[in-house]
């Protein structure tokens, strides 16, 4: 049986998990990937994962997204 780890304890999260965690839409999160100061994306082939702590810092430092 696979153990479920809370999002708040994961190192890397999916776009879907990030949307659920922050209440920001998946499309908007993907749009943020193109921002100049985006430092929270880890590419795995064609798949993108989000570095949760860096993403949290990124969002907390923004006034508008």
N, C-alpha and C positions, 0 to 999 in steps of 0.2 A: 504494500500500500504506500502510495506517494504522500509524503507529509507536506501540508500546505504551510508556506511561510508568509507571514503578513507582509504586505507591500512595504511598510515602514521599516522592515528589517532586511530587505533585499538590497544588494549592491547595484544590480542592473534590473531595469524594468522595461516592459514593452510599452509601445505607444498607448495601447488599450489600457494598461494598468496605470500609466501616467494620467490619462484622461479621467479614469475613475478616482484616482487619488487626489487630483486637483480641481475637478469639475471644469476643466478646460477641454474643449472639443478636440478630437483626434486630428482633424484637419488643421486646426490652429496650431497644435503642437508640431505637426509636420512642417507647417509654415515657419515656425521658429527655428527649424534646422537651418534655414537659409540666412538667418541673421548673422551679421559680422561677428558679434560677440558670443555666438553659440559655442559653448565648450563642453556640452553635456551629452553629445552623441557618440556612440561607439558603433562603427560599421562592422557587420559580420556578413561579408559577401553582399548580397542585395538587401539584407535585413538590417534594420537599425535598432539598437538598444539604447536605453537612456541611463546615464549614470545618475542615479537617484539623488544623491547628495548635491552634486553639481547643479542638477535641474532645480532642486529646492532653492539653492542659493541664487540661481539665475532668476527665478520667479520672484523671490523675495526682494531682489534689487530692482525690479521693474515697477514703474508707476502705471504704465499702460502696456497692454499687449495686443 
